Amino acid sequence: MIPVALYVGLGLSLVVPVIMMEDVRAVPSLGRSWSLVRDHRWSIFAALFVIGLLAGVVSFVVGIALSLLDPVAAVFAQAAVTVILSSWPIISLAVAYDRLEWGPRFGALRGTYVPPPATAIPAAPEASDLPTPPGPR
């Protein structure tokens, strides 16, 4: 069951970024997330795995270092580290959504930012195209 849970969990991992960025409801966001992740399950899994390892190492080092100095300070520091590290997977999934939706944003020169394509704003109609209001002329 673990492989099935990983497969389904990774397929639905972008539900929250889809809801937030595309302003869709929960049920349509499930299908949208599934289609975005379709060919990228391994890369999302690898990113979340590496982030989990890094968070574990940072948490372990802070916990050990501070517990040797002051156990009470270690508890508060561990709580602060946990709060900070808990945002890492969320940020990585938001970045994954952005990369999958818009693609890489760096141009030919390394580090040159290319903004995402803007949605087209329709031009204002010409005065001759507007209907004439009813009433006396």
N, C-alpha and C positions, 0 to 999 in steps of 0.2 A: 503493500500500500504506500510505502514511502515514495517510490518513483512516481506513482500516480498523483500523490499529493504535491510533489515538487512540480510536476508538469502542469497541473491545474493552477497551483499557486503562482508560478511564474507567468502563466498565461493571463492571469488576472492581476498581476502586480502593478499595472499602470492604470487601474480603475480610478484611483484618487486623482492623479494628475489629469486624466481625461475629464473627470467631472469638473475640476477646477478650471482648466484651461479652455475647454470647449463648451462649457456651460450646458452639459447634457444631464439627463436624469440617470439614476443608478442602473437601471436595467439596460438602456442602450450603451452605457459606458462599459458594460461587461463585454459585449461584442466588439466594441471599438478597441478595447485593451487587448483582447484576444487577437485581433487582426494586426495590431501594431507589433505585438511580440512574436508573431508567427515564426519568423526565421532568426530570431535573436534571443532565444531562451538561454543558450549556453553563455552568451556574453553577459546577459543580465545576471544569471546565476554566478558567474565568475566574479563580477563586480561586487555583488552582495556578499559573496564568500570572503573576498579579500577585505572588504570593509568590516565584516564581522571579526576576522582575524586581527586586523589593526585595532579595532575597538577593544578586543579582549586583551591584547598586549598592553595597550595604554592603560586600561583599567587595572590590570595586574601589577604593572610597574608602579603606578600611583598608590595602589593599595599597599603593596609591600613597603615602598619607601616611606610612606607616612605612618604605617603601623609600627615601624621601628622607632620613630621619633615620638609620636603621641597618638595613642589609640583613639582618643576622642576626636582629634583633628582628622584622623584617618576616616572616621565615619562621615563627617561632613564633606571632606574632600571627595570621598567615593560617591556621595550623593551628587555633588556638583559635576563630577566627571561623567556619571551616568546620564545626567540631564543633557550635557553637551553631546555625548556620543550617541544618544538616542535619535538625534536629528540626522546623523550621517546616512542611514539607509533611505530616509525620506528624501533628502537632498539628492542622493544618487538616482532614485527613481524619477525625480523631477527632471534631472539632467538627461536620463535615458529617454524619457518622453520627448524632451526637446530635440534630442539628436535624431530620434526615429521619425518625428513629425517633420522637422525642418531640414535635417541633414547637417553636415558639417558647415560651420559658418566662417571658416577661415579661407581666404583667397589664396592666390598663387604665392604671395609673399607670406612667409610664416609669421603669424601673429597679426595679420591684417584682418580686421573684423569686417564681415559682410553681414549687414542686417537681414533679418528674415524678410521674405517678400510681403509687401503690404497689401492689404485687401483693397481692391479698387473702389474708390468712392465715386458714385455716379456724378457726372457733371450737371450743373444747374441747367434747367431748360431755358432756351432762348425766349425772349419776350414774344416773338412771333409764334412760338409753339404753344404758348399758354392759351387756354380757352378764354373767351371774352366773358366777363361777368354779366348776368342778366340785369336788365333795367334800362333806364333812359341813357342815350348816348350823347 
